Amino acid sequence: MAEAEAHLLIVDDDERIRGLLQKFLIRNGFLVSAARDASHARRLLSGLDFDMIILDVMMPGEDGISLTRGIRETSQTPILLLTARAETDDRIAGLEAGADDYLAKPFEPKELLLRINAVLRRMPEVQVEEAFPKLLALGDVRYDVERGEMWRGEELVRLTATESQLMRIFSGCPGEPLSRTKLVEELGRDKGQAQERAVDVQITRLRRKLENDPKQPRYLQTVRGAGYMLAPD
């Protein structure tokens, strides 16, 4: 079932695929807009807010990975990449650019639906209550566990959906190492080495926002033989 009329943007240069996806997702309860290329997508994004972007990697002109980087300069809207490429390195490049998930073509429409809903569920919920939020001190950074917000001084640190979910997972057990296999499971991803490597990429991105020196992490530590651990002050 769709997440409460979420508005999706499909970006694909193949008119047939674009139309089929649009009809399928509308039937499953989403609001759907479509763009034929990166330039068209940028125009739509400049005037509309979307809950998620489904983006083909291989497009004429600007490709999906470049567009993902551009979107991430100003927006943390979840991005799911569609790619015909089988090589893991290309998928990792998409995650490094800021994508939250990927799906290789050809795929079953039902799998796309499941992945969309999984990503949308990972988006942090807005908390209404103000009373006594639980905070984690991480050097110059503080993390509000109840709100799912990270702050550096007075500046809100923008997190992607996957980064938000990772912080929620780690903040639930500070000081406890979590294996990559466990993190993949908690993120709702398929098991396998490719997904574990994808977690490594997401950890690297999160450290850039959390640590003063990401190459020598103090707060999101690597525990040899055990995985990763959040170590607040």
C-alpha positions, 0 to 999 in steps of 0.5 A, a space after each residue: 500500500 502506498 504511503 498516504 498519497 506521496 508525490 513521486 517524480 519519475 525521470 526516464 527518457 524512455 517514454 514507454 517505461 515512463 508511461 507504464 511506471 506512471 500508470 502502475 504507481 497511480 493505480 497503487 495510490 501515489 501522486 505521480 509526475 514524470 520528466 523525460 530528461 534531467 533538464 525537464 526534471 530540474 524545471 519540475 523540481 524548481 516549482 514542486 515538492 516531491 516525496 521521492 524521485 525515481 531516476 533512470 541512470 542512463 539518459 542522454 545529456 546529463 545522466 542520473 548520477 550527475 542529476 543526483 549530485 545536483 539535487 543533493 546540493 539543495 535537497 534531501 528528497 529520497 532518490 531511488 536509481 534505476 539502472 541497467 548496469 550490473 556492475 556493483 561499482 556503478 551502483 556504488 557511484 550512485 550511492 556516493 552521489 547521494 542516492 538512497 537506494 537502487 534497482 537494476 533493470 529489468 525489475 518486477 513492478 512489485 519490487 519497485 513498489 516495495 522499495 519505494 514504500 521502504 524508503 518512504 517509511 525510513 523518512 523521519 517523522 515530524 514530532 509534535 511534542 516538545 517535552 524533554 527531547 533526548 539529546 546525544 552530544 557528539 562533539 560540536 554536533 548534537 542529535 535529537 533522538 525524538 525528532 531525528 534531527 542533527 544540529 551543529 551549533 544553530 545549524 540544522 545538518 541535513 540528512 538523507 532518508 538512509 542517513 536518518 535511519 542509520 542515526 536512529 539505529 545507532 542512537 538506539 544502542 549507543 556504545 554497542 557495535 553493530 555489524 554490517 549484516 545487522 545494519 542491512 537487516 535494520 535498513 530493510 535491504 536484501 542481504 548480500 555483500 553488495 548491500 554491505 558495501 553500500 552500508 560502508 558508503 552510507 557510513 562514509 557519507 554520514 561521517 562527513 556530516 558528523 565528524 570533524 575529521 572523517 578519516 579519523 572518526 571519533 563518534 562513529 567508530 569502526 570496531 575491528 571484527 564487529 562493525 560500527 559503533 556510535 560513541 557519544 560524549 
